[in-house]
Structure formats: structure tokens, C-alpha cells
Amino acid sequence: MHMTGHARDLLTPARNGAAHPRRGSLHGAPHPQREIIALATAPERPAATALAGARAGSQLRSAIAATLGDELARGTPLYLLLDDIAGASLVANWGAMQWFPDRALSPAEQAQIDARHASMEGVCMGFSPDSPVMIGGPEGRAPHHHRVAPLDATPDALAWHRLAAQQGPAARRARRIDVRFDEDRILADTHFQDSCPLPDGGRLAVHEYLLRVTVDRETLVIVSAVADPRILPFSYCPAATLSVDRLVGTSVASLRQTVLELFARTQGCTHLNDTMRSLAEVPQLAAALEQAMQEPATGISV
């Protein structure tokens, strides 16, 4: 498995045009069992080499905090990419499977899948012991994948990166976080999608969330939160959004840890949790916007 990631902060104050205050990229080679074989980053971070051997998951996130704590503290684009290795590497296997739908599984492979399914019990709301996914028949476990248009097929040229073309077994995790001001409030919304190319040229998505939060501009406390579950693997999964208003009263800067406490295991959805945690970087984005608004306008007045 080869993984490439790109991230940018895009600042668009109305009077000064677009700017890119910060960027980050990585190229990694996780083993099929999701153990990192090699990792290179830009900006170059020698400490990142210490992540080789870590397995993508909670172990990797702990290793990132230990070796690249400064990236975490500053909420850099590079940190967001590193944090997404865990989820993106897991979904990549699903993307590859779409290219071999007719391949018959051996008894050993089927047994491995059944064992993995059983081991998922309790990891999230969708796999809670009383969910249709766990106690129902094939209908409860029927996948809810949807064909989607490319995210960068939009009239707004600044909405997304120019996304690289994908051919063959592959997958993509895309994430957008937007921040703007409305008087004494910060309005933040994030769009998250996991998708893969198909042999016929289309794209298939397995996860897609939109999340909107309103934050007090002075205290950075969340005032409101609304989640829109666009695409999820099973029909029971959207139930996780019913408790998203538990974020109200929480500091947005603390979400990396608070979400793990408020929405642990069957109290939440793995992918919604990832989406909520990503908003911990809202204060950094808001600070950059605040600074840009205070700078004098450039150009010549006639």
C-alpha cells in the first residue's frame, strides 16, 4: 500500500485575495496489515522516521503525539495528514475490494472476515450488540454505498485541491474545514468523504459527513452543532448523529480529547468522531483569519 497526502490552509480575505499560509504533505508505505514501513514528510521532519513500525490506529496517534507533539500543538496541516493515516489506511482495503467483486473467497479468507466482523462488536454505535448489523441477517449488513461525482467538479475553483486522477485499486479520504466570522460567533463547517474509483470510471463513496458548529468567538466554546450523515455503511449508522449536540458547552480546542470521552465506542460513530475531532484546529484557522482582517489592504487606490 502506498499513501500520498496533501493539505493546505487557504486564506481568502475579501480585500487581499487568496493566500496559502501553511501546507503539508506526506508519502507513506503502510504494510497490508497497516504497519508503517516508511514515511517521508514535507516540511521534512526527521522525527517522523520514528513512526516506522507503528501500526495505524490508536497506537499510531499516541506515537505521533510523542514524536511530533509540536505539530499537534500547532494544529498544522501535516499533523492532520498524519492523524488521518489510521482511518484512511483502513478504508483503503475497502476501495481495493471494489475491483475484485467476483473473486471467490477461500474458506480461510471467509473465516477471517467472519472473525473480524465478530471482533467489531461494541467498537461503535453501528456495531453495538443490539444493532441490526450484529443481530440481523444479510439485510442489516447490506452496504449503503453510493456513486458520487468528483469533489473538485465544482464551479468554486478554491473549494478543494486539484485532486489527482486515480486508476486501478485505490481509495481517497478528503476533508475540508471552513471557518468564517459572523459578528461574535465563529461559523465552522467540515465536509468529510471516503471514496474510491470504479473499473467503469465512476466513483463510489462509503462514508460522507457534513458537520456544522457555531463557536463563541471570545471563549471558543461550542454554541451549536448539527451533523448531516450523507453516506454511511449501514442503515443504523446515522443514529450516532442524534447525540452530536453533546458538543454544546465544550471548548472547540479540546475536541481531540473530549470527543473520545463523550462518544466512546457505542456512544458514537468512528467516522463522525474523526470529523468532530478535526475541528480542534478551528482556533488556529480563526486566528489566521483574524490577523488577516487586521492587516492593511494592499494595492493602489485611484
C-alpha positions, 0 to 999 in steps of 0.5 A, spaced: 500 500 500 502 506 498 499 513 501 500 520 498 497 526 502 496 533 501 493 539 505 493 546 505 490 552 509 487 557 504 486 564 506 481 568 502 480 575 505 475 579 501 480 585 500 487 581 499 485 575 495 487 568 496 493 566 500 496 559 502 499 560 509 501 553 511 501 546 507 503 539 508 504 533 505 506 526 506 508 519 502 507 513 506 508 505 505 503 502 510 504 494 510 497 490 508 496 489 515 497 497 516 504 497 519 508 503 517 514 501 513 516 508 511 514 515 511 517 521 508 514 528 510 514 535 507 516 540 511 521 534 512 521 532 519 526 527 521 522 525 527 517 522 523 522 516 521 520 514 528 513 512 526 516 506 522 513 500 525 507 503 528 501 500 526 495 505 524 490 506 529 490 508 536 497 506 537 499 510 531 496 517 534 499 516 541 506 515 537 505 521 533 503 525 539 510 523 542 514 524 536 511 530 533 507 533 539 509 540 536 505 539 530 499 537 534 500 543 538 500 547 532 494 544 529 498 544 522 496 541 516 501 535 516 499 533 523 492 532 520 495 528 514 498 524 519 492 523 524 488 521 518 493 515 516 489 510 521 482 511 518 484 512 511 489 506 511 483 502 513 478 504 508 483 503 503 482 495 503 475 497 502 476 501 495 481 495 493 475 490 494 471 494 489 475 491 483 475 484 485 467 483 486 467 476 483 473 473 486 471 467 490 473 467 497 477 461 500 474 458 506 480 461 510 479 468 507 471 467 509 473 465 516 477 471 517 472 476 515 467 472 519 472 473 525 473 480 524 466 482 523 465 478 530 471 482 533 467 489 531 462 488 536 461 494 541 467 498 537 461 503 535 454 505 535 453 501 528 456 495 531 453 495 538 450 488 540 443 490 539 444 493 532 441 490 526 448 489 523 450 484 529 443 481 530 440 481 523 441 477 517 444 479 510 439 485 510 442 489 516 449 488 513 447 490 506 452 496 504 449 503 503 454 505 498 453 510 493 456 513 486 458 520 487 461 525 482 468 528 483 469 533 489 473 538 485 467 538 479 465 544 482 464 551 479 468 554 486 475 553 483 478 554 491 473 549 494 478 543 494 485 541 491 486 539 484 485 532 486 489 527 482 486 522 477 486 515 480 486 508 476 486 501 478 485 499 486 485 505 490 481 509 495 481 517 497 479 520 504 478 528 503 476 533 508 475 540 508 474 545 514 471 552 513 471 557 518 468 564 517 466 570 522 459 572 523 459 578 528 461 574 535 460 567 533 465 563 529 461 559 523 465 552 522 463 547 517 467 540 515 465 536 509 468 529 510 468 523 504 471 516 503 471 514 496 474 510 491 474 509 483 470 504 479 473 499 473 467 503 469 470 510 471 465 512 476 466 513 483 463 510 489 463 513 496 462 509 503 462 514 508 460 522 507 459 527 513 457 534 513 458 537 520 456 544 522 458 548 529 457 555 531 463 557 536 463 563 541 468 567 538 471 570 545 471 563 549 471 558 543 466 554 546 461 550 542 454 554 541 451 549 536 452 543 532 448 539 527 451 533 523 448 531 516 450 523 515 450 523 507 453 516 506 454 511 511 455 503 511 449 501 514 442 503 515 443 504 523 449 508 522 446 515 522 443 514 529 450 516 532 448 523 529 442 524 534 447 525 540 452 530 536 449 536 540 453 533 546 458 538 543 454 544 546 458 547 552 465 544 550 471 548 548 472 547 540 480 546 542 479 540 546 475 536 541 481 531 540 480 529 547 473 530 549 470 527 543 473 520 545 470 521 552 463 523 550 462 518 544 466 512 546 465 506 542 457 505 542 456 512 544 458 514 537 460 513 530 468 512 528 467 516 522 463 522 525 468 522 531 474 523 526 470 529 523 468 532 530 475 531 532 478 535 526 475 541 528 480 542 534 484 546 529 478 551 528 482 556 533 488 556 529 484 557 522 480 563 526 486 566 528 489 566 521 483 569 519 483 574 524 490 577 523 488 577 516 482 582 517 487 586 521 492 587 516 492 593 511 489 592 504 494 592 499 494 595 492 493 602 489 487 606 490 485 611 484 
